[in-house]
Amino acid sequence: MALGDDIAKGFYSYLLIKDGYGTIATIFDKKDATDSEKFLYNTIDFFSQYTNKEEIESGIKFGGYRYFNICKSLCT
């Protein structure tokens, strides 16, 4: 997991690897969606110290979105 505005402005990124296959995700706010490509490459640069950057960049890119809410009390 990586935190910091230089990686994903106020949110986070992560790298998961199992059996030689990996997933990199960059989580950011909808208002920063125009910077999504920049956040992705910042994340790749960060995690390239742990794995092969060329392998990461040759992978399949996909995107999506989710929304969740953390309530102070019971959500209805």
N, C-alpha and C positions, 0 to 999 in steps of 0.2 A: 504494500500500500504506500502511496506517496501523497503527501499533502503540500499545499503551497500555491500561492497565486501565480507563481512562475510556471506551474504545471497545469492547473485547472481552475484558476481564479475563484477562490472561495470554496471549492469543493475538493474532490480527490480523484485519484487514478489508482488502478491496481493491475497486477500481473498475476495470473494463475497458470501453473504448469502442472500437467499430469501425463505420465507416460509419453513424454516428448512432444505433447501438443499443448499449446498455450492460448490464452485469451488475455488481451489487454483491453481495459475499459477506461474511459475518461468521462467523469461525471461533472456536469456543469449546469449552470442555471440557463433556462430558456432564453433569457435576455442576452446571453453571451453566445448564442448559437452561431452567429456569423464568424466567431473565432474558433469553431469546433476543429477545423483542420490544424490550426496552430496548437491547440491544446493536445491533439492527438500526437503531433510530431514532438512536442515537448515531453510527452509521456514516453514515446519511443526512445528519445534521447536519454531520458532518465533511466529507463530499464535496460538500455543497451549495455550498461556496466555489469549486468547480471546474465545476459544472454546475447546471442549473435544478432546484431542490428539488421543485417541483410535478411536473415530468416524472418524477423518481425515484419520488415517492410514488404516482403514478398507474399505475406498472408492475405487472406480475403478480408476486405473491409466491409463493415456493415454498420448501420446505425439504427437507433430507435429511441423511444422515450418512455418514461414512466413517471408517475406522480404518486407521492405518498404524503401523508400528513401525520405529524406527531402531535397528539393532543395533550394538554396539561391535565385534562380530566377525560372521562369516558366519551369517546366519539360516537355519534349516532348517524 
